Amino acid sequence: MSNKKGGTTLAIVTMMFLYAMIAFVTNLAAPTSNIWKAQDILENSNALGMLGNMMNFLAYLFMGIPAGQMLTRIGYKKTTLVGIAVGFFGVLIQYLSGFPEGWLGFITYLLGAFISGFSVCMLNTVVNPMLNLLGGGGNRGNQLNLLGGTFNSLAGTITPMLVGVLVGQVTADTKISDISLVMFIAMSVFAVAFAILFFLPIENPENGNSDEHTVFERSVWSFRHCTLGVVGIFLYVGVEIGIPGTLNNYLADTDLDKGAWTGEAPARAAAIGGFVAGTYWFLMLVGRLISSAIAGKVSSRMLMIVTSSVAIVLIGAAMLAPKDSMTSIPLFNGSSFVSTELPIKALFLVLCGLCTSVMWACIFNLATEGLGKYTAKASGLFMTMVVGGGLLPLIQNGIADKVGYMTSYIVPILALVYLLWYALVGSKNVNADINTGVAVQDEQ
């Protein structure tokens, strides 16, 4: 019994570590986009700059379902190792993109971002169902995913800050080579993680496990709450990435007509934008810590209702607040908080981090509740729909290019309205009569 408990603990700790790796790689895209969009070839286009983020998430569309099948065929540990190896080469290609000139370098960067997306897709496919199953589903499964989310947020906090500090003010002379340190850290983390996990005896969770002999009498699409949850994941990831990513661009933009500043922009506008985005992710960490402590008693449905409602109000306030209305915001710079004067719009948007912090785990928990042997297949579908983190911010920044940054926030507001409806109505399991036990074919 003690050996089984020890193995479960080891598996949980490993999944927490992987959560952090996912955020570190994913959050390279938004601050790196500021470097690329400042190049002459992109002509300061927010939409073109966000193509790296788009490629990172587009990979989910192609890898989500295969990743779910990998869980069934080769298990959790081998899927994890493949994901880590792919991630190393994805970041390596992004680093090498700093050497070619012009479009060749940019295309190389997009390729690296796409390959990195394959990696984080596989890793995401592993950590979410495994923590949910190791916790036995329900509130406990949600609690473990929220706790893992705190490590995800910690890495998400550090990444844009580190890029902002290394770059400072983005100009046409700023190159990818200026953030080589970030790339080296990411590659080192992947290499060390692969070496450690290779020797760790991680077993597949027993609850909900399936293999090539498992019979699936129905399609996973037969579960209404799962299907609607897949749409919810698509929209949520777009909200989570779009809010800080567009805010980062808004604050880093030195154009008086488009950017956040009513006067001359600060000399280190990009660094400030990075710290603001980092503070958003820090608040996600705080939110996940708090929610992980109460999730055992508060249902995922109630958490979604409250946070979706509050986020809608905060974004609406940011859109309506006067541009010249300023406030002092304590920004987290990696070691302490520093008071900085910023538009009050930024404060409202940063506070959204407290709301979005719980949504991923809650949607996943609500959508997979009662799926049993269908859980791995559902996880693959969810990973496919993470492509929303690339599509929605791309649409949002395209709108920002045309009509302004704040108007573009209509995109996350509409997505949050759907998530509120899902929590209120769409998350109810109306297909509880479907058999989700593991039925195995007789081998001849």
C-alpha atoms as one frame of an Amber mdcrd trajectory, in Angstrom:
protein
   0.000   0.000   0.000   2.837   2.416   0.900   4.611   1.721  -2.415   1.440
   2.511  -4.341   0.952   5.732  -2.368   4.585   6.706  -2.948   4.228   6.088
  -6.680   1.110   8.242  -6.791   2.899  11.084  -4.988   5.850  10.844  -7.364
   3.524  10.954 -10.360   1.739  14.026  -8.972   5.022  15.893  -8.356   6.194
  15.069 -11.885   2.975  16.410 -13.394   3.417  19.669 -11.436   6.887  20.072
 -12.936   5.522  19.499 -16.445   2.863  22.138 -15.884   5.655  24.701 -15.403
   7.484  23.601 -18.556   4.330  24.049 -20.630   3.923  27.674 -19.559   7.582
  28.553 -20.017   7.563  27.524 -23.677   4.073  28.841 -24.445   4.718  32.279
 -22.951   7.797  32.878 -25.077   5.488  33.666 -28.010   3.808  36.918 -26.925
   6.912  38.924 -25.869   8.907  37.521 -28.795   6.206  38.805 -31.144   7.124
  42.371 -30.139  10.659  41.761 -31.400   9.509  40.404 -34.747   6.803  42.975
 -35.419   9.385  45.765 -34.997  11.383  44.358 -37.921  11.057  46.148 -41.256
   9.594  43.064 -42.947   6.503  43.038 -40.663   5.983  46.824 -40.676   4.911
  46.917 -36.986   1.812  44.749 -37.593   0.357  43.262 -34.402  -1.407  40.530
 -36.384   1.777  39.423 -38.192   3.748  39.616 -34.955   1.268  37.217 -33.338
   1.835  34.574 -36.030   4.431  32.891 -33.778   1.797  32.539 -31.072  -0.629
  31.326 -33.746   1.787  28.639 -34.974   2.407  27.482 -31.409  -1.288  26.883
 -30.881  -2.033  25.726 -34.426   0.055  22.658 -33.608  -2.675  21.590 -31.171
  -5.116  21.276 -34.063  -2.898  18.641 -35.695  -1.497  16.980 -32.572  -4.410
  16.953 -30.124  -6.137  13.743 -31.231  -2.869  11.863 -32.029  -1.613  12.815
 -28.562  -4.722  11.286 -27.002  -4.129   8.129 -29.031  -0.519   8.056 -27.842
  -1.740   7.911 -24.246  -3.785   4.830 -25.084  -1.060   3.061 -27.082   2.259
   3.886 -25.381   1.171   5.229 -21.984   1.765   8.412 -20.036   5.506   8.167
 -19.413   6.549   7.494 -23.016   4.203  10.202 -24.296   5.837  12.612 -21.860
   9.365  11.722 -22.972   8.455  12.183 -26.641   6.918  15.555 -25.822  10.019
  16.738 -23.970  12.353  15.670 -26.784  10.227  17.465 -29.391  10.169  20.580
 -27.181  13.959  20.721 -27.030  14.270  20.782 -30.818  11.430  23.297 -31.147
  13.179  25.815 -28.906  16.515  25.085 -30.613  15.013  26.038 -33.995  13.603
  29.245 -32.494  17.071  30.105 -31.231  18.607  29.432 -34.649  16.046  31.776
 -36.261  18.046  34.696 -34.888  20.852  34.124 -37.385  19.237  34.272 -40.881
  18.197  37.723 -42.121  14.712  38.892 -43.088  11.913  36.525 -44.028  14.104
  33.416 -43.769  14.694  34.100 -40.094  11.011  34.793 -39.460   9.900  31.612
 -41.248  12.477  29.624 -39.265  11.062  31.120 -36.069   7.514  30.147 -37.070
   8.689  26.579 -37.730  10.273  26.420 -34.278   7.115  27.773 -32.670   5.043
  25.162 -34.527   7.277  22.294 -33.371   7.234  23.641 -29.802   3.454  23.560
 -30.045   3.574  19.820 -30.743   5.554  19.437 -27.528   3.295  21.404 -25.208
   0.250  19.714 -26.751   1.591  16.273 -25.843   2.562  17.413 -22.351  -0.831
  19.040 -21.782  -2.523  15.835 -22.920  -0.618  13.975 -20.207  -0.882  16.263
 -17.182  -4.577  17.154 -17.198  -6.230  13.708 -17.279  -3.502  12.152 -15.157
  -3.940  14.633 -12.297  -7.707  14.400 -12.595  -7.580  10.593 -12.443  -4.932
  10.482  -9.705  -7.222  12.690  -7.633 -10.168  10.398  -8.302 -12.093  12.995
 -10.322 -14.604  15.359  -8.745 -13.440  18.211  -6.518 -10.180  16.435  -5.590
  -9.213  15.974  -9.250  -9.988  19.627  -9.903  -7.956  20.610  -6.832  -4.823
  18.843  -8.132  -5.159  20.488 -11.541  -5.519  23.894  -9.888  -2.426  23.225
  -7.786  -0.537  22.239 -10.941  -1.783  25.463 -12.469   0.127  27.446  -9.832
   3.397  26.062 -11.184   2.165  26.852 -14.688   1.473  30.444 -13.628   4.858
  30.792 -11.930   6.648  29.933 -15.157   4.223  32.150 -17.072   5.067  35.019
 -14.722   8.809  34.734 -15.155   8.965  34.332 -18.951   7.624  37.723 -20.206
   9.480  39.529 -17.414  12.772  37.932 -18.339  12.287  38.782 -22.012  11.307
  42.349 -21.101  14.400  42.847 -18.944  16.728  41.476 -21.630  15.180  43.619
 -24.376  14.133  46.847 -22.655  12.929  49.060 -25.518  12.087  47.194 -28.714
  13.469  48.799 -31.877  14.127  47.670 -35.443  17.633  46.739 -34.271  16.372
  44.328 -31.597  17.095  40.703 -32.516  16.111  37.261 -31.297  19.734  36.812
 -30.259  19.087  39.412 -27.524  16.988  36.827 -25.673  19.338  33.875 -26.208
  19.499  33.392 -22.426  15.777  32.560 -22.341  16.202  30.010 -25.136  19.171
  28.377 -23.384  17.192  28.115 -20.138  14.286  26.451 -21.956  16.550  23.942
 -23.727  18.365  23.157 -20.473  15.078  22.545 -18.659  13.948  20.133 -21.372
  17.272  18.260 -21.359  17.352  17.874 -17.571  13.678  16.896 -17.422  14.170
  14.183 -20.033  17.133  12.729 -18.109  15.214  12.696 -14.818  11.907  11.371
 -16.128  13.620   8.623 -18.120  14.566   6.911 -14.855  11.397   7.665 -12.870
   9.034   4.651 -12.512   5.785   6.426 -13.471   2.793   4.139 -13.980  -0.448
   4.858 -15.780  -3.320   5.762 -13.437  -5.650   2.814 -12.935  -8.905   4.778
 -12.892 -10.042   5.521 -16.435  -7.105   3.749 -18.047  -7.647   2.135 -21.453
  -5.578   0.395 -24.096  -5.839  -0.921 -27.656  -8.198  -3.681 -26.514 -10.725
  -1.352 -24.891 -14.172  -1.268 -26.509 -15.722   2.169 -27.040 -19.420   1.562
 -27.701 -20.149   5.239 -28.326 -18.295   8.282 -29.605 -16.963  10.733 -27.054
 -19.088  13.310 -28.908 -22.126  11.483 -27.505 -21.600  13.319 -24.216 -23.221
  16.755 -24.550 -21.360  18.303 -21.613 -18.073  17.086 -23.099 -18.823  18.475
 -26.567 -19.793  21.865 -25.163 -16.721  21.752 -22.936 -14.522  21.270 -26.011
 -15.909  24.559 -27.358 -15.323  26.097 -23.939 -11.656  25.091 -23.964 -11.238
  26.673 -27.414 -12.669  29.974 -26.200 -11.024  29.946 -22.786  -7.457  29.536
 -24.050  -8.064  32.401 -26.484  -9.171  34.551 -23.553  -6.267  33.541 -21.327
  -3.650  34.321 -23.992  -5.420  37.253 -25.645  -5.876  39.405 -22.524  -2.185
  39.710 -21.490  -0.784  39.344 -25.025  -2.780  42.266 -26.412  -2.174  44.273
 -23.230   1.565  43.719 -23.652   1.367  45.058 -27.221  -0.782  47.993 -26.067
   1.713  49.108 -23.426   4.787  48.456 -25.598   3.352  50.484 -28.515   5.014
  53.929 -28.616   2.545  55.330 -31.179   0.622  58.101 -29.353  -2.523  57.438
 -31.376  -2.538  53.668 -30.811  -0.612  52.929 -27.622  -1.430  53.320 -23.951
   0.483  56.534 -23.300  -1.088  59.993 -23.481   2.365  61.577 -23.510   5.820
  60.361 -24.461   6.147  56.626 -23.881   8.613  55.502 -21.187  12.091  54.573
 -22.394  11.514  50.953 -21.374   7.941  50.555 -22.598   8.553  46.946 -23.669
   9.935  46.085 -20.238   6.890  47.672 -18.586   4.606  45.717 -20.910   6.462
  42.548 -19.968   6.129  43.268 -16.255   2.414  43.970 -16.635   1.907  40.694
 -18.530   4.018  38.951 -15.904   1.874  40.451 -13.142  -1.219  39.046 -14.884
   0.348  35.584 -14.795   1.418  36.163 -11.180  -2.201  36.873 -10.273  -3.144
  33.653 -12.037  -0.698  31.924  -9.715  -2.305  33.608  -6.693  -5.768  32.681
  -7.922  -4.784  29.063  -8.418  -3.194  28.851  -4.974  -6.341  30.223  -3.365
  -8.672  28.080  -5.451  -6.614  24.929  -4.870  -7.167  25.461  -1.155 -10.946
  25.812  -1.476 -11.681  23.625  -4.515 -12.242  20.612  -2.278 -15.321  22.374
  -0.884 -16.430  24.683  -3.722 -17.674  23.097  -6.944 -16.070  23.718 -10.330
 -19.426  24.979 -11.587 -19.675  27.692  -8.926 -16.063  28.778  -9.486 -16.789
  29.163 -13.213 -19.968  31.171 -12.648 -18.284  33.664 -10.318 -15.036  34.115
 -12.241 -16.676  34.417 -15.674 -19.055  37.080 -14.388 -16.319  39.114 -12.713
 -14.034  38.895 -15.774 -16.797  40.253 -18.032 -17.238  43.236 -15.694 -13.472
  43.920 -15.512 -12.941  43.852 -19.287 -15.992  46.047 -19.822 -14.590  48.550
 -17.319 -11.226  48.551 -19.129 -12.900  49.237 -22.479 -14.972  52.137 -21.091
 -12.365  53.790 -18.838 -10.884  57.098 -20.135  -7.459  56.729 -21.736  -5.962
  59.528 -19.637  -7.176  58.019 -16.355  -4.008  56.824 -14.631  -3.298  54.863
 -11.474  -0.316  53.418  -9.653  -0.056  49.665 -10.057   2.345  47.477  -8.054
   4.089  45.476 -10.762   5.878  42.238  -9.921   9.425  42.428 -11.367  10.470
  38.908 -10.463  11.643  39.588  -6.927   9.452  42.386  -5.537   6.615  44.746
  -6.355   7.434  48.190  -7.799   4.799  50.936  -7.965   4.358  52.118 -11.572
   1.937  54.681 -13.035  -0.150  53.109 -15.789  -3.544  53.630 -17.417  -6.312
  52.327 -15.172  -7.366  50.177 -18.139  -4.270  48.053 -17.508  -5.274  47.525
 -13.874  -8.695  46.143 -14.825  -7.180  43.788 -17.394  -4.408  42.586 -15.079
  -6.997  41.706 -12.421  -8.575  39.328 -14.945  -5.689  36.985 -14.130  -7.431
  36.137 -10.853 -10.494  35.060 -12.836  -8.870  33.113 -15.667  -6.681  31.265
 -13.155  -9.355  28.682 -12.341 -11.077  28.275 -15.682  -8.912  25.666 -17.422
  -9.110  23.163 -14.571 -12.821  23.839 -14.003 -13.791  23.378 -17.663 -11.699
  20.213 -17.947 -13.165  18.857 -14.729 -16.762  19.631 -15.721 -16.343  18.296
 -19.258 -14.715  14.979 -18.259 -16.857  14.223 -15.226 -18.257  10.726 -15.584
 -16.429   9.890 -18.834 -14.461   6.949 -17.415 -12.691   5.095 -20.243 -13.484
   7.955 -22.649 -11.276  10.371 -20.676  -8.101   9.927 -22.757  -9.996  10.430
 -26.017 -11.679  13.514 -24.603  -8.315  14.878 -23.526  -7.089  14.617 -27.108
 -10.099  16.621 -28.287  -9.472  19.297 -25.668  -5.864  19.600 -26.763  -6.981
  20.030 -30.372  -9.191  22.939 -29.353  -6.340  24.692 -27.551  -5.739  26.099
 -31.039  -8.091  28.814 -29.802  -5.096  30.306 -28.013  -3.666  31.087 -31.431
  -6.805  31.950 -33.399  -8.621  34.256 -30.981  -5.577  36.453 -30.142  -4.812
  36.648 -33.876  -8.369  37.848 -34.543  -8.177  40.203 -31.564  -4.919  41.777
 -32.729  -6.235  42.046 -36.280  -9.127  44.074 -34.849  -6.618  46.098 -32.804
  -4.752  47.005 -35.979  -7.973  48.291 -37.565  -9.979  49.936 -34.782  -7.799
  50.010 -31.672  -6.581  47.828 -28.824  -9.453  48.384 -26.388 -12.186  47.752
 -28.953 -10.533  44.408 -29.719 -11.412  43.212 -26.211 -14.934  42.511 -27.461
 -13.469  39.140 -28.513 -12.703  37.869 -24.973 -15.961  39.352 -23.640 -18.063
  37.318 -26.089 -16.033  34.199 -25.248 -16.603  34.752 -21.519 -20.357  35.067
 -22.056 -20.322  31.562 -23.560 -18.253  30.224 -20.640 -20.748  31.693 -18.173
 -23.573  29.946 -20.049 -21.610  26.693 -20.034 -21.194  26.847 -16.273 -24.876
  27.631 -15.749 -26.429  25.224 -18.259 -24.098  23.428 -20.683 -21.943  21.586
 -18.122 -24.765  19.360 -16.840 -24.229  15.697 -17.737 -27.436  14.679 -19.500
 -25.893  11.422 -20.784 -25.306   9.636 -17.493 -27.017   6.549 -18.907 -24.060
   5.806 -21.239 -21.805   2.987 -19.989 -18.326   4.369 -19.303 -16.818   1.268
 -17.651 -13.858  -0.456 -19.273 -15.115  -3.278 -21.460 -12.398  -5.383 -23.063
 -12.740  -7.544 -26.153 -11.925 -11.214 -25.810  -8.646 -12.017 -27.531  -8.918
 -14.939 -29.917
